Amino acid sequence: MTDLVVRRLLIDLTTPIPGRWNGGDAFRSAFFSALSMSFPVGEQYFIDSVRDGLKTLPESVQEKYATEVQGFVGQEATHRRIHFLFNGHLEKLGYRNEIERRARKRLEANAHRDPRMHVAATAATEHFTAIFADWMLRHPEALEGAEPRLQTLWLWHSAEESEHRSTAFDIYQAMSGNHEWRIRIFRYITVVFLTDVLRQTVRNLWHDGSLFSWGTWRSGARLLFARDGMVRGNYGLWRDYFSPDFHPRQHDAGLSGQWLRDNAAQYTVLGQAG
């Protein structure tokens, strides 16, 4: 079990941002903007899935996880709100959020599924966000040249994603979710997540006018596929999920705690579970 603190970020998100907000780099801006575009609908899905999963458990087990789930919900709700504001600036610049439209369509089509499947999908996506979050904390240069307020936004979000990495996974196990379905859904989420983000990134680059620039894709290759790039450098951590005895807490979350301690002046604590 994990004590989860709900924090309010002390940054200004009323001031507009440029399309190439990430240090003027077209690919880095388009890619992280694509991730942000997926967050509001995704975070709400995670909240609903974990809440519904908790309700299926015996009362004694619900009591065991209730405070952690409360903290998880609080953190995800804060992420949803912050990225809604961030995405609002992108919308004013003419960027179309197709990743959200496709996600909503899939959610509607699968709403009738067993609650364990939704919690398994949440746990799978949380594994992605946790390993990407840890990568961000190891590589703050991925935000080089961005405004300090936007660097803070992304690194704060990364720290909290790492912090609550195990909540959905633990609820799935408490629901007697089996390994076979956990892996089957993880494979599905891998394909959907990466495909959706790539498609939205391409759409963002098209709108920016930099889709066919050699420099754009050179930057993308460096960000994602360098030896310690976001995709190539995380392959081993991604693969760990397939182990029958895997648990998210097997991965070190020390950088998350360190960033939160070092940047305590950037947020206020709203509540704590535990």
C-alpha positions as MATLAB code, in Angstrom:
seq = 'MTDLVVRRLLIDLTTPIPGRWNGGDAFRSAFFSALSMSFPVGEQYFIDSVRDGLKTLPESVQEKYATEVQGFVGQEATHRRIHFLFNGHLEKLGYRNEIERRARKRLEANAHRDPRMHVAATAATEHFTAIFADWMLRHPEALEGAEPRLQTLWLWHSAEESEHRSTAFDIYQAMSGNHEWRIRIFRYITVVFLTDVLRQTVRNLWHDGSLFSWGTWRSGARLLFARDGMVRGNYGLWRDYFSPDFHPRQHDAGLSGQWLRDNAAQYTVLGQAG';
ca = [
       0.000    0.000    0.000;
       1.116    3.549   -0.757;
       0.417    6.885    0.904;
      -0.640    9.266   -1.861;
      -0.567   13.025   -1.412;
      -2.910   15.211   -3.469;
      -1.144   18.399   -4.554;
      -2.150   21.663   -6.211;
       0.462   22.907   -8.635;
       1.418   26.563   -8.189;
       1.987   27.562  -11.794;
       0.268   29.967  -14.174;
      -1.602   28.223  -16.961;
      -3.662   31.221  -18.015;
      -0.860   32.655  -20.146;
      -0.985   31.229  -23.700;
       1.671   28.841  -24.979;
       3.155   28.660  -28.503;
       2.697   25.601  -30.705;
       6.393   24.808  -30.418;
       6.353   25.302  -26.666;
       9.067   22.699  -26.014;
      12.205   24.713  -26.700;
      11.106   25.529  -30.252;
      11.570   21.865  -31.215;
       8.756   20.783  -33.537;
       8.834   17.060  -32.770;
       9.242   17.309  -29.011;
       6.417   19.842  -28.856;
       4.097   17.787  -31.085;
       4.830   14.526  -29.260;
       4.309   15.822  -25.724;
       1.258   17.765  -26.857;
      -0.159   14.494  -28.220;
       0.373   12.879  -24.832;
      -1.332   15.800  -23.117;
      -4.296   15.564  -25.487;
      -4.866   11.981  -24.333;
      -4.758   12.754  -20.623;
      -8.131   14.295  -19.672;
     -10.249   11.451  -21.075;
      -7.666    8.889  -19.985;
      -7.398   10.159  -16.425;
     -11.197   10.123  -16.064;
     -11.270    6.543  -17.329;
      -8.633    5.531  -14.774;
     -10.616    7.180  -11.989;
     -13.866    5.471  -12.998;
     -12.225    2.073  -13.506;
     -10.418    1.979  -10.166;
     -13.443    3.305   -8.274;
     -15.721    0.707   -9.876;
     -13.177   -2.033   -9.264;
     -12.919   -1.145   -5.592;
     -16.701   -1.400   -5.209;
     -16.637   -5.051   -6.349;
     -14.364   -6.089   -3.468;
     -15.516   -7.406   -0.078;
     -16.001   -4.650    2.464;
     -12.934   -5.652    4.477;
     -10.747   -5.442    1.362;
     -12.322   -2.152    0.342;
     -11.259   -0.718    3.684;
      -7.689   -1.849    3.033;
      -7.457    0.093   -0.230;
      -9.961    2.911    0.272;
      -7.499    5.608    1.330;
      -4.999    4.740   -1.395;
      -7.727    4.839   -4.041;
      -8.878    8.186   -2.654;
      -5.361    9.546   -3.107;
      -5.107    8.028   -6.591;
      -8.384    9.637   -7.616;
      -7.283   12.990   -6.225;
      -3.995   12.937   -8.113;
      -5.571   11.852  -11.388;
      -8.330   14.456  -11.099;
      -5.675   17.143  -10.649;
      -3.773   15.876  -13.705;
      -6.991   15.913  -15.723;
      -7.709   19.532  -14.804;
      -4.173   20.786  -15.485;
      -3.945   19.138  -18.897;
      -7.429   20.334  -19.796;
      -6.089   23.871  -19.344;
      -2.911   23.057  -21.290;
      -4.932   21.524  -24.128;
      -7.181   24.565  -24.228;
      -4.223   26.630  -25.407;
      -3.471   24.081  -28.127;
      -7.093   24.174  -29.268;
      -6.941   27.952  -29.623;
      -3.907   27.464  -31.879;
      -5.972   25.233  -34.141;
      -4.734   21.795  -33.030;
      -7.483   19.149  -33.329;
      -7.684   16.564  -30.563;
      -8.370   13.376  -32.521;
      -6.791   11.101  -29.917;
      -9.554   12.019  -27.464;
     -12.284   11.408  -30.034;
     -10.956    7.911  -30.806;
     -10.552    7.117  -27.114;
     -14.138    8.103  -26.327;
     -15.405    5.931  -29.157;
     -13.511    2.894  -27.830;
     -14.695    3.525  -24.282;
     -18.311    3.619  -25.404;
     -17.872    0.358  -27.325;
     -16.310   -1.406  -24.322;
     -18.309    0.099  -21.467;
     -20.145   -3.198  -20.882;
     -16.962   -5.198  -20.216;
     -16.155   -6.914  -16.920;
     -14.801   -4.309  -14.430;
     -11.627   -6.388  -14.132;
     -10.851   -5.687  -17.788;
     -11.121   -1.946  -17.249;
      -8.875   -2.115  -14.189;
      -6.417   -4.287  -16.148;
      -6.394   -1.695  -18.948;
      -5.788    1.022  -16.378;
      -2.938   -0.939  -14.782;
      -1.387   -1.531  -18.220;
      -1.554    2.144  -19.162;
      -0.245    3.154  -15.751;
       2.784    0.934  -16.397;
       3.468    2.925  -19.561;
       3.023    6.261  -17.843;
       5.217    5.181  -14.918;
       8.167    4.064  -17.036;
       7.858    7.129  -19.268;
       7.601    9.290  -16.140;
      10.784    7.843  -14.678;
      12.498    8.405  -18.020;
      11.423   12.058  -17.941;
      12.836   12.488  -14.457;
      16.134   10.957  -15.645;
      16.146   13.111  -18.784;
      14.840   16.604  -17.979;
      16.733   17.739  -21.088;
      13.727   16.437  -23.039;
      12.107   19.699  -21.916;
      15.166   21.868  -22.593;
      14.187   25.375  -23.644;
      10.576   25.095  -22.450;
       9.294   27.745  -20.054;
      10.001   26.889  -16.395;
       6.261   26.653  -15.656;
       5.843   24.006  -18.373;
       8.916   22.083  -17.275;
       7.440   22.053  -13.774;
       4.081   20.822  -15.087;
       5.571   17.838  -16.897;
       8.031   16.844  -14.196;
       5.397   17.167  -11.450;
       3.048   14.984  -13.460;
       5.874   12.488  -13.995;
       6.657   12.375  -10.285;
       3.046   11.645   -9.341;
       2.613    9.022  -12.068;
       5.624    7.207  -10.663;
       4.262    7.622   -7.142;
       0.908    5.917   -7.817;
       2.202    3.319  -10.270;
       0.901    0.315   -8.313;
      -2.645    1.353   -7.305;
      -4.574   -0.037  -10.297;
      -2.334   -3.126  -10.386;
      -3.097   -3.891   -6.724;
      -6.834   -3.457   -7.251;
      -6.712   -5.826  -10.233;
      -4.979   -8.467   -8.131;
      -7.449   -7.951   -5.286;
     -10.260   -8.557   -7.819;
      -8.655  -11.959   -8.587;
      -7.643  -10.829  -12.035;
      -5.504  -13.505  -13.679;
      -2.109  -13.227  -15.343;
      -3.318  -14.337  -18.789;
      -5.814  -11.501  -19.122;
      -3.398   -9.002  -17.595;
      -0.897   -9.771  -20.374;
      -3.489   -9.977  -23.130;
      -4.806   -6.540  -22.257;
      -1.275   -5.172  -21.868;
      -0.451   -6.204  -25.439;
      -3.620   -4.519  -26.655;
      -2.882   -1.332  -24.704;
       0.670   -1.270  -26.059;
      -0.561   -1.221  -29.652;
      -3.394    1.232  -29.048;
      -1.372    3.616  -26.888;
       1.615    3.882  -29.216;
      -0.519    4.033  -32.364;
      -2.779    6.753  -30.988;
       0.110    8.899  -29.777;
       1.963    8.540  -33.092;
      -1.127    9.446  -35.118;
      -1.806   12.524  -32.993;
       1.854   13.538  -33.182;
       1.733   13.338  -36.988;
      -1.470   15.375  -37.026;
       0.141   17.986  -34.779;
       3.203   18.178  -37.029;
       0.987   18.573  -40.093;
      -0.772   21.502  -38.462;
       2.587   22.976  -37.452;
       3.876   22.667  -41.019;
       6.928   20.630  -40.024;
       5.783   17.090  -40.873;
       8.095   16.742  -43.882;
      11.139   18.419  -42.369;
      14.215   16.197  -42.003;
      15.083   17.988  -38.747;
      11.705   17.068  -37.280;
      12.268   13.345  -37.637;
      15.916   13.549  -36.639;
      14.725   15.059  -33.361;
      12.072   12.342  -33.053;
      14.610    9.556  -33.594;
      16.885   11.069  -30.963;
      14.052   11.452  -28.424;
      12.541    8.003  -28.902;
      15.190    5.658  -30.281;
      18.566    6.833  -29.016;
      20.351    4.257  -26.860;
      18.572    5.636  -23.786;
      15.635    7.139  -25.686;
      12.103    7.128  -24.362;
      11.118    3.989  -26.301;
      14.384    2.109  -26.787;
      15.657    2.901  -23.311;
      12.460    1.627  -21.668;
      12.154   -1.675  -23.534;
      13.441   -3.763  -20.624;
      11.104   -2.079  -18.154;
       8.183   -2.553  -20.546;
       9.040   -6.253  -20.926;
       9.124   -6.776  -17.148;
       5.330   -6.540  -17.116;
       5.091   -9.974  -18.763;
       6.611  -11.775  -15.764;
       4.019  -13.705  -13.699;
       5.561  -12.374  -10.473;
       5.913   -8.765  -11.650;
       4.809   -5.911   -9.420;
       5.229   -2.194  -10.248;
       7.046   -1.555   -6.973;
       9.910   -3.699   -8.275;
      10.894   -0.640  -10.309;
      12.719    2.112   -8.451;
      10.681    5.270   -7.862;
      13.421    7.176   -6.060;
      13.605    9.992   -8.603;
       9.932   10.746   -8.033;
      10.367   11.277   -4.322;
      13.530   13.274   -4.892;
      11.870   15.649   -7.353;
       8.896   16.174   -5.035;
      11.194   16.952   -2.098;
      13.392   19.290   -4.131;
      10.420   21.157   -5.614;
       8.087   21.421   -2.642;
       7.768   25.172   -3.237;
       6.037   24.443   -6.568;
       2.885   22.947   -5.002;
       0.662   22.884   -1.942;
      -0.644   19.711   -0.332;
      -4.437   19.408   -0.508;
      -4.915   16.041    1.172;
      -3.243   12.779    2.004;
      -4.394    9.185    1.908;
      -3.099    6.961    4.657;
];
